[in-house]
Amino acid sequence: MIKNFKASEKIGDIVSRFPKAAEIFKAYNIDFCCGGDRPLSQAMEEQNLNQREVLDKLEEKYNELRNMQLEEMDFRKLSMTELIDHIMNTHHVFVKTELPRIGDLIAKILRVHSVEHGQELLQVHKLFSNLRMEMEQHLIKEEAILFPKIKDYEKTPSDQQLTEIISVMKETENEHDGAGDLIKSLRKVTNGFTAPSDSCASFVLTYKRLEAFESDLFQHIHLENNILFPRLKK
């Protein structure tokens, strides 16, 4: 039987050719965005995961989709401009919409549940506030500086343009690492975005939205770190 995935492959490469792998990696807490440049075997070893189990899950999902004849969008086939437009229209729009919504929810549950869950929620409030500030600045840098430069470069490439792009791109990658670390800290503080048993509906909703934000952020970073940026580095 032909095996489609190997433990020696880079995590980001696997998600690039098979986007549904992101769901499996998320279930195992395998970082496929900021840590996408590592071999899958390294991530599994660090977390003491069963290598065969993870690979079998990937094969199972791959074959399931193939048998159902579902076509996955192959982001590698998009032009840089098309990929940028997808990132902005999908992920940037989501971030701009969700940041204020989640911020308001966190403030609300902090006021209501500060007595019984104050320690946890104060950490959530601080971490999310830092994440919100970083993401707002990050989106501005991408939309006002980095993405326009890449689009111009794709039309009329020059060495000078590429040098400028690489410089901004390195800053952007560092910002990705910072945002990734903050969302991982939020996951840890909230016990995997699990609301306490005595939570109200707003508490549960807040953690669900944080988890959805994490999923979108990982995919957002993956598309840039593992697909868009490597084209320019080459």
Disulfide bonds with the S-S distance in Angstrom:
none
